[in-house]
Amino acid sequence: MIDLHVHTWRCRHAEGTPEEYVRVAARRGVSTLCFTEHLPMAPSLMERIPGVEGYAMPLDELPAYVGEVREAAALGASLGVEVLLGIEIDAVPEARRHAASLLEAHPFDLVLASIHFIDDWAFDDPRKTAEYDRWDFGELWERYFADLVDAARSGLADVMAHADLVKKFCKRPESPVGHMYAATAGALREAGVAVEVNTAGLRKPCKELYPGQEFLAELHRAGVPVTIGSDAHAPDEVALGAREAVEALRAAGYSSALVFRGRVPEEVGIDEL
């Protein structure tokens, strides 16, 4: 079993230490665990968006985070859990130069990219759902997927995280969205990124994996590789939904997933997950 997306208390909206995560992973039979804390926010976002400091660790804590994961890796080795060092970047355009400089400074195994903002709106924040009323949902989804593809083409990331996060609060277009999934899948394949099957959606209002089954099938048809992550924000969430993720992968036609070490992908057969 692999879990390539977990957060600790350092992101300011999660809880638990790396040691606590590793011990839970060992009990649940996780063979590879990757910590993917939120990269410190770009200064321009910090200055402009109220409350954004609650979405990621402060810049001066990044070295401490790296050190903690290295210590957790030693514990993991004693418990049979491979521990990897990852990071999750908010890949909106103005944050990318900031992200690129920080990525160069540390030996990350995996870089996830996410879209959490539409302009200055943190659309996945449950405190800010009133903003949805200002949008036509079809236009919102088109904008979100365009931003996701643009982020993938930046070349900064290995994996696109929770690729249909825009559905989190069930604000869906009335018309079919299959064309968006197909176009996005093709663009992600051309960009050379993988997509994670993120089980956190099962714990959110949408009550389904990110990506959903229709989108996942389009990703498989396009030849986009995948990973699996719980997006845990507490130790007890490690590997939750892993069985559902593997079942969804099988149903979509996948026979393997990827693990990244030193940002180099390696295939793991689905029977080993």
C-alpha positions as CSV (number, residue, x, y, z in Angstrom):
1,M,0.0,0.0,0.0
2,I,1.2,3.5,-0.8
3,D,0.2,6.9,0.5
4,L,1.9,9.7,-1.3
5,H,0.0,12.7,0.1
6,V,-0.1,13.6,3.8
7,H,0.2,16.8,5.9
8,T,1.3,17.6,9.4
9,W,0.6,20.3,11.9
10,R,3.1,22.6,10.1
11,C,0.5,23.5,7.4
12,R,-1.6,25.2,10.2
13,H,-4.8,23.4,9.1
14,A,-3.7,19.8,10.0
15,E,-2.5,18.0,13.1
16,G,0.0,15.4,14.0
17,T,3.8,15.0,13.8
18,P,5.7,12.9,11.2
19,E,6.4,10.3,13.9
20,E,2.7,9.9,14.6
21,Y,2.0,9.5,10.9
22,V,4.7,6.9,10.4
23,R,3.5,4.8,13.4
24,V,-0.1,4.8,12.0
25,A,1.2,3.9,8.5
26,A,3.1,1.0,10.0
27,R,0.0,-0.3,11.8
28,R,-2.0,-0.1,8.6
29,G,0.4,-1.8,6.3
30,V,1.6,1.2,4.3
31,S,4.8,0.3,2.6
32,T,5.6,3.8,1.2
33,L,4.5,7.1,2.8
34,C,5.3,10.5,1.4
35,F,5.0,13.7,3.4
36,T,3.8,16.5,1.1
37,E,3.5,19.6,3.3
38,H,2.2,22.8,1.7
39,L,5.0,24.9,0.4
40,P,5.2,28.3,2.0
41,M,3.0,30.8,0.2
42,A,4.3,33.3,-2.2
43,P,4.8,36.7,-0.6
44,S,2.4,38.5,-3.0
45,L,-0.4,36.1,-2.0
46,M,0.5,36.6,1.7
47,E,0.2,40.3,1.3
48,R,-3.1,40.3,-0.7
49,I,-5.3,37.5,0.5
50,P,-6.6,37.6,4.1
51,G,-6.0,34.5,6.1
52,V,-3.7,32.8,3.5
53,E,-1.1,32.2,6.3
54,G,-3.4,29.4,7.5
55,Y,-2.9,27.4,4.3
56,A,0.8,26.6,4.5
57,M,3.8,26.5,6.8
58,P,5.8,29.7,7.2
59,L,9.0,30.1,5.1
60,D,11.3,29.9,8.1
61,E,10.0,26.4,9.0
62,L,10.8,24.7,5.7
63,P,14.3,23.5,6.8
64,A,12.8,22.1,10.0
65,Y,10.1,20.3,8.1
66,V,12.8,18.7,5.9
67,G,14.7,17.7,9.0
68,E,11.7,16.2,10.6
69,V,10.9,14.0,7.6
70,R,14.5,12.8,7.5
71,E,14.1,11.8,11.2
72,A,10.8,10.1,10.4
73,A,12.5,8.1,7.6
74,A,14.8,6.6,10.2
75,L,11.9,5.6,12.3
76,G,10.1,4.3,9.3
77,A,13.0,2.1,8.3
78,S,12.8,0.4,11.7
79,L,9.1,-0.2,11.3
80,G,9.1,-1.3,7.6
81,V,7.7,2.0,6.2
82,E,9.6,3.8,3.4
83,V,9.3,7.5,4.1
84,L,9.8,10.0,1.3
85,L,10.2,13.8,1.3
86,G,7.6,15.6,-0.8
87,I,5.9,19.0,-1.1
88,E,2.7,20.4,-2.4
89,I,2.8,23.7,-4.3
90,D,0.0,26.1,-5.0
91,A,0.6,26.4,-8.7
92,V,-1.2,29.6,-9.6
93,P,1.0,31.6,-12.0
94,E,2.3,34.3,-9.6
95,A,3.5,31.7,-7.2
96,R,5.6,29.6,-9.6
97,R,8.8,31.6,-9.5
98,H,8.7,31.5,-5.7
99,A,8.0,27.8,-5.8
100,A,10.8,27.1,-8.3
101,S,13.4,28.7,-6.1
102,L,12.4,26.7,-3.0
103,L,12.2,23.4,-4.9
104,E,15.8,23.9,-6.0
105,A,17.0,24.2,-2.4
106,H,15.8,20.8,-1.1
107,P,16.1,17.2,-2.3
108,F,12.4,16.4,-2.7
109,D,11.3,13.0,-3.9
110,L,7.9,14.2,-5.1
111,V,6.3,17.5,-6.0
112,L,2.6,17.8,-6.1
113,A,0.9,20.7,-7.8
114,S,-2.6,22.0,-6.8
115,I,-5.0,24.7,-7.8
116,H,-6.7,26.0,-4.6
117,F,-7.3,29.6,-5.8
118,I,-9.4,31.1,-8.6
119,D,-8.0,34.6,-8.7
120,D,-7.9,35.5,-5.0
121,W,-10.7,33.1,-3.9
122,A,-9.7,30.0,-2.0
123,F,-12.6,28.0,-3.5
124,D,-12.0,24.9,-1.4
125,D,-12.2,26.7,1.9
126,P,-15.5,25.8,3.6
127,R,-15.6,29.3,5.1
128,K,-15.7,30.9,1.6
129,T,-18.5,28.9,-0.2
130,A,-20.7,32.0,-0.6
131,E,-18.5,33.0,-3.5
132,Y,-19.9,30.1,-5.6
133,D,-23.2,32.1,-5.9
134,R,-21.4,34.6,-8.1
135,W,-20.4,32.0,-10.7
136,D,-22.0,30.2,-13.5
137,F,-20.8,26.7,-12.6
138,G,-20.0,25.7,-16.2
139,E,-17.7,28.8,-16.5
140,L,-16.2,28.0,-13.1
141,W,-15.3,24.5,-14.1
142,E,-13.9,25.6,-17.5
143,R,-11.7,28.1,-15.6
144,Y,-10.5,25.6,-13.0
145,F,-9.5,23.0,-15.6
146,A,-7.8,25.6,-17.7
147,D,-5.7,26.7,-14.7
148,L,-5.0,23.0,-13.8
149,V,-3.6,22.4,-17.3
150,D,-1.6,25.6,-17.2
151,A,0.0,24.5,-13.9
152,A,0.8,21.1,-15.4
153,R,2.5,22.7,-18.3
154,S,4.7,24.8,-16.0
155,G,7.0,21.8,-15.6
156,L,7.3,22.3,-11.8
157,A,5.4,19.3,-10.6
158,D,5.5,15.5,-11.0
159,V,1.8,14.9,-10.0
160,M,-1.4,17.0,-10.1
161,A,-3.2,16.7,-6.8
162,H,-7.0,16.3,-6.4
163,A,-7.4,17.1,-10.0
164,D,-11.2,17.8,-9.9
165,L,-11.2,19.6,-6.6
166,V,-13.6,22.1,-8.0
167,K,-16.4,19.6,-7.3
168,K,-15.7,19.5,-3.5
169,F,-18.9,21.3,-2.5
170,C,-21.1,19.7,-5.2
171,K,-21.3,22.9,-7.2
172,R,-21.6,21.1,-10.6
173,P,-22.6,22.4,-14.0
174,E,-26.0,21.2,-15.2
175,S,-24.7,20.2,-18.5
176,P,-22.3,17.2,-19.1
177,V,-18.7,17.8,-18.3
178,G,-17.2,14.8,-20.2
179,H,-15.6,17.1,-22.8
180,M,-13.7,18.9,-20.0
181,Y,-12.4,15.6,-18.6
182,A,-11.3,14.4,-22.1
183,A,-9.6,17.7,-23.0
184,T,-7.9,17.9,-19.6
185,A,-6.7,14.3,-19.7
186,G,-5.1,14.8,-23.1
187,A,-3.4,18.0,-22.0
188,L,-2.0,16.4,-18.9
189,R,-0.6,13.6,-20.9
190,E,1.1,16.0,-23.2
191,A,2.5,17.9,-20.1
192,G,4.1,14.7,-18.9
193,V,2.6,14.7,-15.4
194,A,0.8,12.0,-13.4
195,V,-2.5,12.4,-11.5
196,E,-3.2,11.2,-8.0
197,V,-6.2,9.2,-6.9
198,N,-6.9,11.3,-3.9
199,T,-9.2,9.7,-1.3
200,A,-9.9,12.8,0.7
201,G,-12.9,13.4,-1.5
202,L,-14.6,10.5,0.1
203,R,-14.5,12.5,3.4
204,K,-15.8,15.8,1.8
205,P,-19.3,16.9,0.7
206,C,-18.8,15.5,-2.8
207,K,-18.4,12.0,-1.2
208,E,-16.3,10.6,-4.1
209,L,-12.6,10.2,-5.0
210,Y,-10.7,12.9,-6.8
211,P,-10.8,12.3,-9.7
212,G,-14.3,10.7,-10.1
213,Q,-14.7,7.6,-12.1
214,E,-15.6,9.3,-15.4
215,F,-12.6,11.5,-15.2
216,L,-10.3,8.7,-14.2
217,A,-11.4,6.6,-17.2
218,E,-10.6,9.5,-19.5
219,L,-7.1,9.8,-17.8
220,H,-6.5,6.1,-18.5
221,R,-7.6,6.4,-22.1
222,A,-5.2,9.3,-22.5
223,G,-2.4,7.3,-21.0
224,V,-1.9,9.5,-17.9
225,P,-0.1,7.6,-15.1
226,V,-1.4,7.8,-11.5
227,T,-0.4,7.7,-7.9
228,I,-2.5,7.3,-4.7
229,G,-2.7,9.6,-1.7
230,S,-5.0,10.0,1.3
231,D,-4.4,13.8,1.6
232,A,-4.4,13.0,5.4
233,H,-4.6,16.0,7.7
234,A,-4.5,13.9,10.8
235,P,-2.6,10.7,11.5
236,D,-5.8,8.6,11.7
237,E,-6.6,9.5,8.1
238,V,-3.4,7.8,6.7
239,A,-4.4,5.3,4.0
240,L,-8.1,5.9,4.5
241,G,-9.9,5.0,1.3
242,A,-7.0,3.1,-0.2
243,R,-9.2,0.1,-1.0
244,E,-11.7,2.3,-2.8
245,A,-8.8,3.9,-4.7
246,V,-7.5,0.6,-6.0
247,E,-11.0,-0.6,-7.0
248,A,-11.5,2.6,-8.9
249,L,-8.1,2.2,-10.7
250,R,-9.0,-1.4,-11.7
251,A,-12.4,-0.2,-13.0
252,A,-10.8,2.5,-15.1
253,G,-8.3,-0.1,-16.6
254,Y,-5.1,0.8,-14.7
255,S,-2.7,-2.0,-13.8
256,S,-0.1,0.0,-12.0
257,A,0.6,3.2,-10.1
258,L,3.8,5.3,-9.6
259,V,6.0,6.0,-6.7
260,F,8.5,8.9,-7.0
261,R,12.0,8.7,-5.5
262,G,14.3,11.7,-6.2
263,R,11.5,12.8,-8.6
264,V,12.1,9.7,-10.7
265,P,8.9,7.6,-11.2
266,E,8.8,3.9,-10.6
267,E,5.9,1.6,-11.4
268,V,4.2,-0.5,-8.7
269,G,1.8,-3.2,-9.9
270,I,-1.8,-2.7,-8.7
271,D,-1.7,-6.1,-7.0
272,E,1.0,-4.6,-4.7
273,L,-1.0,-1.6,-3.6
